[in-house]
Amino acid sequence: MNESLTYRPWLFWLTVIVALMCLLMITAGGMVTSMDAGDSVPDWPLSYGSLMPPMVGNVFWEHGHRLIGMALGLATIVLAVTFARTEPRKWVRKLGYIALVAVCLQGLLGGFRVKLVSSPWVQEKLFTNPTGADVENFRVFVAMVHTTLAQCVLCLFAVIALVMSRHWLYATIGNFCRACGYDLRGTVSGSEDGGLRCPECGLDNTLSLPQKIAAKVPRLALVTAITVLIQLLLGALRRHTDGTIIYHAIGAAVVAVHIIALSRKILVHCSQCLVLARLAVLLLAALGIQLALGLGSWLLTSAAIEANRPPQIAGKTEWASALISAHVAVGAIILAACVLVIVEGKRVVRDLNSDSSQPTGAIPNRGEVLTA
């Protein structure tokens, strides 16, 4: 095994923390929209000319969102620099650089959205004869791009965390558990079919998945991820405008069917793959929570829709805004889980193809795939 690819727990957990920070940023952004706090701070990058204005009223939500974004940017810089100095895999280093660019772009989009509403100079540069309708329509477009990019950034950080895990580093190398990456050298426990049983996760290492079915998992996950992304866009449109709830409801049904089909295929045919099985359980649990949150969000906003006052929330209470923001956050988690299924599923298919070229009974050593 290439010693330069040794699993480093501190670096793995750093990637997990950065991913959680991104999820927190998405949740905070949901609170800004739900509390109608997007225009509470008219300047950018400062807030009322200060790095720390009085955190009162809606300024708390808007500036708090900015602070989380700044913290995420600093953490991403640390991650990219760490990768540049310590990570031997070129493609992983590139992921770190792409994440840094994406986070910076996300911040610039947020600032542009502020300037679009508050700066007459920006409006004059964008529109020949700016009107309120022109500005509002373009504001909604920018807000949707801003939201979508945040979801994609979370997916990117989730993938980075996966490829930095012990499972990813060691599961493709002979003498290490395929499921969790545990070092099996010196282990004598065996399974009934002659395979080597891992003492940590309890699974044996005779990968006997049907290749044709396994190959369908990443393809089905890709279709599911696309439907989820479309559903997130419909949700963003619903939050910033009105009259789209019926399309969002139809999208929820389509997403539910895809997630159930994907999870069933994994749990029935690919349960040997521990990461895929856990992701399938996560998808099913998140789907149930998301449907409940979606119903609650609709009940809170239906009166505002009927009165043509979008996206106002019944009562305008913080707990109601938190419920809707949780709906946004769980949607982001579902999309990230689908992307992880795609990446992990392709790795499993690659392992199956590698095994088919090995002599019967041979333990393949595929350390070279880690440096691709």
C-alpha positions as CSV (number, residue, x, y, z in Angstrom):
1,M,0.0,0.0,0.0
2,N,1.2,3.5,-0.7
3,E,2.0,5.0,2.6
4,S,1.3,8.5,1.4
5,L,-2.3,7.5,1.2
6,T,-2.5,6.7,4.9
7,Y,-5.9,7.6,6.5
8,R,-5.7,10.8,8.5
9,P,-8.6,11.1,10.9
10,W,-8.1,14.8,11.6
11,L,-8.2,15.6,7.9
12,F,-11.3,13.5,7.3
13,W,-13.1,15.2,10.2
14,L,-12.1,18.6,8.9
15,T,-13.8,17.8,5.6
16,V,-16.9,16.7,7.6
17,I,-16.9,19.9,9.6
18,V,-16.7,22.0,6.5
19,A,-19.6,20.1,4.9
20,L,-21.7,20.7,8.1
21,M,-20.8,24.4,7.9
22,C,-22.1,24.5,4.4
23,L,-25.3,22.8,5.5
24,L,-25.6,25.4,8.3
25,M,-25.1,28.2,5.7
26,I,-28.0,26.8,3.6
27,T,-30.2,26.6,6.7
28,A,-29.3,30.2,7.6
29,G,-30.1,31.3,4.1
30,G,-33.5,29.6,4.4
31,M,-34.1,31.6,7.6
32,V,-33.2,34.8,5.7
33,T,-35.8,34.1,3.1
34,S,-38.4,32.8,5.5
35,M,-38.1,35.8,7.8
36,D,-38.1,38.2,4.7
37,A,-34.8,39.5,5.9
38,G,-33.0,39.6,2.5
39,D,-33.2,43.4,2.1
40,S,-32.7,44.2,5.8
41,V,-29.0,45.1,5.2
42,P,-28.7,47.4,2.1
43,D,-24.9,47.4,1.7
44,W,-22.3,44.8,0.9
45,P,-19.7,43.5,1.8
46,L,-20.0,45.6,4.9
47,S,-23.3,45.7,6.9
48,Y,-24.3,49.3,7.5
49,G,-20.7,50.2,7.0
50,S,-19.5,47.8,9.8
51,L,-18.2,44.3,10.1
52,M,-20.4,43.8,13.1
53,P,-23.6,45.9,13.1
54,P,-26.1,45.7,16.0
55,M,-27.6,42.3,15.7
56,V,-31.2,43.4,16.1
57,G,-34.4,42.4,14.2
58,N,-33.8,41.0,10.7
59,V,-30.3,42.2,10.7
60,F,-29.5,39.3,12.9
61,W,-30.6,36.8,10.3
62,E,-29.1,38.6,7.3
63,H,-25.7,39.4,8.8
64,G,-25.6,36.1,10.6
65,H,-25.9,34.4,7.3
66,R,-23.0,36.5,6.0
67,L,-20.9,35.6,9.0
68,I,-21.5,31.9,8.5
69,G,-20.6,32.3,4.8
70,M,-17.3,34.1,5.8
71,A,-16.5,31.3,8.2
72,L,-17.2,28.7,5.5
73,G,-14.9,30.6,3.1
74,L,-12.0,30.7,5.6
75,A,-12.5,27.0,6.4
76,T,-12.5,26.2,2.6
77,I,-9.2,28.1,2.2
78,V,-7.7,26.1,5.0
79,L,-8.9,22.9,3.4
80,A,-7.6,23.8,-0.1
81,V,-4.2,24.8,1.3
82,T,-4.0,21.6,3.4
83,F,-4.8,19.5,0.3
84,A,-2.1,21.4,-1.7
85,R,0.5,20.5,0.9
86,T,-0.5,17.0,2.0
87,E,-2.8,15.3,-0.5
88,P,-1.0,13.1,-3.1
89,R,-4.1,12.5,-5.3
90,K,-4.2,15.2,-8.0
91,W,-7.9,14.9,-8.6
92,V,-8.7,15.4,-4.9
93,R,-6.6,18.5,-4.8
94,K,-8.6,19.8,-7.8
95,L,-11.8,19.1,-5.8
96,G,-10.5,21.3,-3.0
97,Y,-9.7,24.1,-5.5
98,I,-13.1,23.8,-7.2
99,A,-14.8,24.0,-3.8
100,L,-12.9,27.2,-2.9
101,V,-13.9,28.8,-6.2
102,A,-17.5,27.8,-5.8
103,V,-17.7,29.2,-2.2
104,C,-16.2,32.5,-3.4
105,L,-18.7,32.6,-6.3
106,Q,-21.5,31.9,-3.9
107,G,-20.5,34.9,-1.8
108,L,-20.3,37.1,-4.8
109,L,-23.7,36.0,-5.9
110,G,-25.1,36.9,-2.5
111,G,-23.5,40.3,-2.6
112,F,-24.7,40.9,-6.2
113,R,-28.3,40.1,-5.1
114,V,-28.0,42.8,-2.4
115,K,-26.6,45.4,-4.8
116,L,-29.2,44.5,-7.4
117,V,-32.0,45.7,-5.1
118,S,-30.2,48.6,-3.3
119,S,-27.9,50.1,-5.9
120,P,-29.4,52.4,-8.6
121,W,-26.0,52.3,-10.4
122,V,-26.2,48.5,-10.7
123,Q,-29.8,48.7,-11.9
124,E,-28.9,51.3,-14.6
125,K,-26.1,49.1,-15.8
126,L,-28.3,46.1,-16.2
127,F,-31.5,47.6,-17.5
128,T,-32.1,50.3,-20.1
129,N,-35.2,51.5,-18.3
130,P,-35.3,49.8,-14.9
131,T,-38.7,49.2,-13.4
132,G,-39.7,47.5,-10.2
133,A,-40.9,44.4,-12.2
134,D,-37.6,44.1,-14.0
135,V,-35.6,44.3,-10.9
136,E,-37.8,41.8,-9.0
137,N,-37.8,39.2,-11.8
138,F,-34.0,39.4,-12.1
139,R,-33.7,39.3,-8.3
140,V,-35.7,36.0,-8.2
141,F,-33.5,34.6,-10.9
142,V,-30.3,35.5,-9.0
143,A,-31.8,34.2,-5.7
144,M,-32.6,30.8,-7.4
145,V,-29.0,30.5,-8.8
146,H,-27.6,31.4,-5.4
147,T,-29.7,28.7,-3.8
148,T,-28.9,26.1,-6.4
149,L,-25.2,26.7,-6.2
150,A,-25.3,26.3,-2.4
151,Q,-26.9,22.8,-2.9
152,C,-24.1,21.9,-5.4
153,V,-21.4,23.1,-3.0
154,L,-22.8,20.9,-0.3
155,C,-22.7,17.9,-2.7
156,L,-19.1,18.7,-3.5
157,F,-18.1,18.9,0.2
158,A,-19.9,15.6,0.8
159,V,-17.9,13.9,-2.0
160,I,-14.7,15.3,-0.6
161,A,-15.5,13.9,2.8
162,L,-16.2,10.5,1.3
163,V,-13.0,10.3,-0.7
164,M,-11.0,11.3,2.5
165,S,-12.6,8.6,4.6
166,R,-10.9,5.4,5.7
167,H,-13.4,3.4,3.8
168,W,-12.6,5.0,0.4
169,L,-8.8,5.0,1.0
170,Y,-8.5,1.4,2.1
171,A,-11.5,-0.5,0.8
172,T,-10.0,-0.9,-2.7
173,I,-6.8,-2.4,-1.4
174,G,-6.3,-6.1,-0.8
175,N,-6.2,-7.2,2.9
176,F,-8.5,-4.3,3.9
177,C,-12.3,-4.6,4.5
178,R,-14.2,-3.6,1.4
179,A,-17.1,-2.3,3.5
180,C,-15.4,-0.1,6.1
181,G,-11.6,-0.2,5.3
182,Y,-10.6,-2.1,8.5
183,D,-7.1,-3.6,8.4
184,L,-7.7,-7.4,8.0
185,R,-4.1,-8.4,8.2
186,G,-3.8,-10.9,11.0
187,T,-7.5,-11.5,11.1
188,V,-8.5,-15.2,11.1
189,S,-12.3,-15.1,11.4
190,G,-14.0,-16.5,8.3
191,S,-17.4,-16.7,6.8
192,E,-19.3,-19.8,5.7
193,D,-18.4,-19.4,2.1
194,G,-14.7,-19.1,2.8
195,G,-14.5,-15.3,2.8
196,L,-12.8,-13.2,5.5
197,R,-15.2,-11.7,7.9
198,C,-14.4,-8.2,9.2
199,P,-14.4,-8.0,13.0
200,E,-15.4,-4.3,13.0
201,C,-18.5,-4.2,10.7
202,G,-19.3,-7.9,10.6
203,L,-19.4,-8.2,6.8
204,D,-17.5,-10.7,4.8
205,N,-15.3,-9.6,2.0
206,T,-16.5,-11.9,-0.8
207,L,-18.0,-9.3,-3.1
208,S,-20.7,-11.3,-4.9
209,L,-23.0,-8.6,-6.2
210,P,-24.8,-9.1,-9.5
211,Q,-22.8,-6.8,-11.8
212,K,-25.7,-5.8,-14.0
213,I,-27.8,-4.7,-11.1
214,A,-24.9,-3.0,-9.4
215,A,-24.2,-1.0,-12.6
216,K,-27.8,0.2,-12.5
217,V,-27.5,1.8,-9.1
218,P,-25.4,4.9,-10.1
219,R,-27.5,5.4,-13.2
220,L,-30.7,5.3,-11.1
221,A,-29.1,7.6,-8.5
222,L,-28.2,10.1,-11.3
223,V,-31.8,10.2,-12.4
224,T,-32.9,10.6,-8.8
225,A,-30.4,13.4,-8.2
226,I,-31.7,15.3,-11.3
227,T,-35.3,15.0,-10.1
228,V,-34.3,16.2,-6.6
229,L,-32.5,19.2,-8.1
230,I,-35.5,20.1,-10.2
231,Q,-37.6,19.8,-7.1
232,L,-35.3,22.1,-5.2
233,L,-35.5,24.6,-8.0
234,L,-39.3,24.4,-7.9
235,G,-39.2,24.9,-4.2
236,A,-36.9,28.0,-4.6
237,L,-39.3,29.4,-7.1
238,R,-42.2,28.7,-4.8
239,R,-40.5,30.5,-1.9
240,H,-39.7,33.6,-4.0
241,T,-42.9,33.8,-6.0
242,D,-46.4,32.3,-5.8
243,G,-48.6,29.9,-7.7
244,T,-46.1,27.1,-8.1
245,I,-47.2,24.9,-5.2
246,I,-49.0,22.4,-7.4
247,Y,-45.8,21.8,-9.4
248,H,-43.8,21.5,-6.2
249,A,-46.3,18.9,-4.9
250,I,-46.2,16.9,-8.1
251,G,-42.4,17.0,-7.9
252,A,-42.5,15.7,-4.4
253,A,-44.4,12.6,-5.5
254,V,-41.9,12.0,-8.4
255,V,-38.9,12.4,-6.1
256,A,-40.5,10.0,-3.5
257,V,-41.0,7.3,-6.2
258,H,-37.4,7.6,-7.3
259,I,-36.0,7.5,-3.8
260,I,-38.0,4.5,-2.8
261,A,-37.0,2.6,-6.0
262,L,-33.3,3.5,-5.6
263,S,-33.3,2.6,-1.9
264,R,-35.1,-0.7,-2.5
265,K,-32.6,-1.7,-5.2
266,I,-29.7,-1.0,-2.9
267,L,-31.1,-2.8,0.1
268,V,-32.3,-5.8,-1.8
269,H,-29.3,-6.3,-4.1
270,C,-26.4,-4.3,-2.7
271,S,-26.7,-4.7,1.1
272,Q,-23.1,-6.0,1.2
273,C,-21.9,-2.5,0.4
274,L,-22.1,-0.9,3.8
275,V,-21.8,2.7,2.6
276,L,-24.5,2.2,0.0
277,A,-26.8,0.5,2.4
278,R,-26.4,3.3,5.0
279,L,-27.1,5.9,2.3
280,A,-30.2,4.1,1.3
281,V,-31.5,4.1,4.9
282,L,-30.6,7.8,5.1
283,L,-32.5,8.6,1.9
284,L,-35.6,6.8,3.2
285,A,-35.5,8.5,6.6
286,A,-34.8,11.9,5.1
287,L,-37.7,11.4,2.6
288,G,-40.2,10.7,5.5
289,I,-38.9,13.8,7.4
290,Q,-39.0,15.9,4.2
291,L,-42.6,15.0,3.4
292,A,-43.7,15.9,6.9
293,L,-41.8,19.2,6.8
294,G,-43.2,19.9,3.4
295,L,-46.8,19.4,4.6
296,G,-46.1,21.6,7.6
297,S,-44.6,24.3,5.4
298,W,-47.6,24.2,3.1
299,L,-50.0,24.6,6.0
300,L,-48.1,27.6,7.3
301,T,-48.0,29.4,3.9
302,S,-51.3,28.4,2.3
303,A,-53.1,31.4,3.7
304,A,-50.4,33.7,2.3
305,I,-50.7,32.0,-1.2
306,E,-54.5,32.4,-1.3
307,A,-54.1,36.1,-0.3
308,N,-51.5,36.6,-3.0
309,R,-48.9,37.7,-0.4
310,P,-46.0,35.3,-1.1
311,P,-43.8,34.2,0.6
312,Q,-45.3,35.4,3.8
313,I,-45.7,32.9,6.7
314,A,-48.8,32.6,8.8
315,G,-48.0,34.5,12.0
316,K,-44.4,35.3,10.9
317,T,-43.0,33.5,13.8
318,E,-39.5,32.3,14.1
319,W,-40.4,28.7,14.8
320,A,-42.5,28.6,11.6
321,S,-39.5,30.0,9.7
322,A,-37.3,27.4,11.3
323,L,-39.7,24.7,10.1
324,I,-39.5,25.9,6.5
325,S,-35.8,26.3,6.7
326,A,-35.4,22.8,7.9
327,H,-37.4,21.7,4.9
328,V,-34.8,23.4,2.7
329,A,-31.9,21.8,4.6
330,V,-33.3,18.3,4.4
331,G,-33.8,18.7,0.7
332,A,-30.1,19.6,0.4
333,I,-29.2,16.5,2.4
334,I,-31.2,14.3,0.1
335,L,-29.5,15.7,-3.0
336,A,-26.1,15.2,-1.4
337,A,-27.0,11.6,-0.5
338,C,-28.0,10.9,-4.1
339,V,-24.6,12.3,-5.3
340,L,-22.8,10.1,-2.8
341,V,-24.7,7.0,-4.1
342,I,-23.5,7.9,-7.6
343,V,-19.9,8.2,-6.6
344,E,-19.8,5.2,-4.3
345,G,-21.9,3.1,-6.7
346,K,-19.3,3.8,-9.5
347,R,-16.5,2.7,-7.1
348,V,-18.3,-0.6,-6.4
349,V,-18.9,-1.3,-10.1
350,R,-15.2,-0.6,-10.7
351,D,-14.3,-3.1,-8.0
352,L,-16.5,-5.7,-9.5
353,N,-15.0,-5.2,-12.9
354,S,-11.5,-5.4,-11.4
355,D,-12.4,-8.7,-9.5
356,S,-13.7,-10.3,-12.7
357,S,-10.2,-10.0,-14.2
358,Q,-8.5,-11.6,-11.2
359,P,-7.7,-15.4,-11.0
360,T,-10.2,-17.3,-8.9
361,G,-9.3,-17.0,-5.2
362,A,-6.8,-14.2,-5.8
363,I,-6.8,-11.2,-3.5
364,P,-6.4,-8.1,-5.8
365,N,-4.2,-5.3,-4.7
366,R,-5.6,-2.2,-6.4
367,G,-3.7,0.6,-4.7
368,E,-3.0,2.3,-8.0
369,V,-6.7,3.3,-8.4
370,L,-6.3,5.7,-5.5
371,T,-3.7,7.8,-7.3
372,A,-5.7,8.1,-10.5
